[in-house]
Amino acid sequence: MSGKLILVRHGETEGNVAKRLDTRLPGAPLTERGISQAQALSRRLAASAPAALVSSHALRARQTASYVETATGVELQVRDGLHEAQAGDLEDRTDQEAHETFKKVFHSWHIGDLAVRVPGGESGEDVLARYLPVVAQLRAEYLESGDGGDVIVVSHGAAIRLVGRHLAQVPGLFASNNHLDNTQTVELAPVADGWECTRWGRFAPPFTNDVSPVPDDPMG
């Protein structure tokens, strides 16, 4: 298996700028800056056409992936299950209390309590239950039986971090403390007994719990 699973956070959105918890589909569109980020991402990925290009149903993910589609010539697939962790009662809120509530739940997931639920929204178990089967299907279709090449999945920051941490056994505090900027990636290489994380945003392995936290961005 020569290809990797590359999980990409979408470009900047109007919701990101407003610091709004925007998780319900279809969600906010990209800003002009987000479009520029998506174009830069497409140029980075154009050198080697991926085996597959996939996105969530969210507008921001589909828009970001559309630039990669144009640059690589690989047709975009939109699949169920890849959307952001749902904020429930916190949806559309911009206040600090809502942000702290969401981040507290998210932190609980990364230290092992996946049953904790965002008020009116999803638990970590819910997110993994819908997201992991898609990853398994993509691995079987393109990384185990395909002709090589990466699988690009344009998705969402909180969901990507939870999935990457779970699949590759990345230390929980590292995953909780280090968010993804817009269009940054978590890159996973398939190995015999699972997955190995080869990049997490600006970090390369080894990943350790003592990395200082960076300002988080819970806005989808």
TIPA-856271 format. One record per residue (C-alpha): residue in one letter; x, y, z. Coordinates in steps of 0.5 Angstrom, whole numbers, plus 500, padded with zeros to 3 digits. Example, Ala and Ser with C-alpha at 12.3 -4.5 7.8 and 13.67 -1.06 7.14 Angstrom:
// residues 2
A525491516
S527498514
***
This chain:
// residues 220
M500500500
S504506497
G498511498
K496515505
L489518507
I490525507
L485529512
V484536510
R481542514
H477546509
G478553508
E476559512
T469561512
E464566514
G463562520
N470562522
V471569521
A465571526
K467565531
R461562530
L460555532
D457553525
T456545524
R449544521
L449542514
P450546509
G454551513
A457557511
P461559505
L468560504
T471567504
E475570499
R481568504
G478561504
I478561497
S485563496
Q487558501
A483552497
Q487555491
A494554494
L492547497
S490545490
R497547487
R500543493
L496537491
A496538483
A504535483
S501528484
A494526482
P490523488
A487516487
A481519490
L478526492
V472526497
S469531501
S463532506
H456535504
A458541508
L458547503
R465549505
A468542504
R465542497
Q468548495
T475547498
A475540494
S472543488
Y479547487
V483540488
E478537483
T480542478
A487542479
T488534479
G482532474
V480527479
E472527480
L470529487
Q466524491
V461527496
R460522502
D455521508
G458521515
L464526514
H461532517
E463536523
A462534530
Q455537531
A454543536
G447542538
D444547543
L451551542
E450552534
D450559531
R453561538
T459566538
D460567546
Q466565550
E461560554
A459556548
H466556546
E469553552
T463548553
F465545546
K472545548
K471542554
V467536551
F472535546
H478535551
S474529554
W474525548
H481526547
I483523554
G478517553
D471519555
L468518548
A461518551
V461525553
R456529549
V455536547
P449539549
G443537544
G449535540
E454529538
S458525543
G465522541
E462515540
D457518535
V462522531
L467516530
A461511529
R459515522
Y466517520
L470511521
P466506516
V467511511
V475511512
A475503512
Q471503506
L476508502
R482504505
A479498502
E477501495
Y483505494
L489504499
E489496499
S486494492
G488500488
D494502484
G497507489
G496514490
D493518496
V486519498
I484526500
V478527504
V476535505
S473535512
H473539519
G477540524
A474537530
A472531527
I479530523
R483531530
L478526533
V479521528
G486522527
R488521534
H483514535
L486511528
A493512530
Q493512537
V496519537
P497522545
G490525547
L493531550
F497533544
A491532539
S487536544
N492541544
N494542537
H488544532
L488545525
D489551521
N484552515
T487547510
Q492544514
T492536514
V492530518
E496525514
L495517516
A499512513
P496505513
V500499516
A499492517
D496493524
G492500523
W494507521
E501511523
C500518523
T506522519
R503529520
W499533524
G498540522
R505543522
F508537526
A511531524
P512525529
P514523534
F508527537
T508528545
N503530550
D508536553
V507540546
S504547549
P497548547
V496553541
P489557541
D484553539
D479554534
P472550535
M468553529
G468547524
***
